[in-house]
Amino acid sequence: MSYIYIEDVKQKGDKPSVRLVGTDGNVFSLLGECKKAMKSFEKENNDNKYNSNEQFNLMFEEINNGDYDNALQVMMKYCNVSW
């Protein structure tokens, strides 16, 4: 099974979309919304090229390396975020 990595997803312009307006601003709440969007995106694109668990883990690792502002930037890297 081959997976599509975020660099490939960004090139295609196909990323999960998540709306964070009205969500608790806690970073863990925001992560939960992103994870739901990634799972939904994976189900909608039944081609098995996007692995939501793997993408979430990569995003989570990047978020652990910084502050709240970094977390928001990383979420925008992995998801189409609307506020």
SVG drawing of the C-alpha trace seen along z (x, -y; Angstrom):
<svg xmlns="http://www.w3.org/2000/svg" viewBox="-19 -33 30 35">
<polyline fill="none" stroke="black" stroke-width="0.4" points="0.0,0.0 1.4,-3.4 0.6,-6.6 0.5,-10.1 2.5,-12.5 1.6,-16.1 4.0,-17.5 2.1,-15.6 -1.2,-16.6 -0.2,-20.2 0.9,-20.0 -2.6,-18.6 -4.4,-21.2 -6.2,-18.4 -6.2,-18.8 -8.9,-18.2 -11.0,-21.3 -11.8,-22.2 -13.7,-25.1 -12.4,-26.2 -14.7,-29.2 -16.8,-28.5 -14.4,-25.8 -12.8,-26.0 -9.5,-27.7 -7.7,-25.0 -5.0,-23.4 -6.3,-19.9 -9.8,-20.9 -8.4,-22.3 -6.4,-19.1 -9.6,-17.1 -11.4,-19.1 -8.4,-18.6 -8.4,-14.9 -12.1,-14.6 -11.6,-16.5 -8.7,-14.2 -10.8,-11.1 -13.6,-12.5 -11.3,-13.4 -9.8,-9.9 -13.3,-8.3 -14.4,-10.7 -11.3,-9.9 -11.5,-6.1 -8.3,-5.7 -6.2,-4.7 -3.5,-7.3 -4.3,-9.5 -3.7,-8.0 -5.3,-10.2 -3.6,-8.6 -0.2,-9.0 -0.9,-12.6 -2.2,-13.4 0.8,-11.9 3.1,-13.9 1.2,-17.1 1.2,-16.3 5.0,-15.8 5.5,-19.2 3.1,-20.9 5.0,-19.4 8.1,-21.4 6.6,-24.8 4.1,-27.2 0.4,-27.9 1.1,-30.1 3.3,-27.3 0.5,-24.9 -2.0,-27.0 0.5,-27.4 1.1,-23.6 -2.7,-22.9 -2.9,-25.3 -0.1,-23.3 -2.0,-20.0 -5.6,-21.3 -7.5,-24.0 -8.5,-26.0 -11.3,-28.4 -11.9,-30.7"/>
</svg>
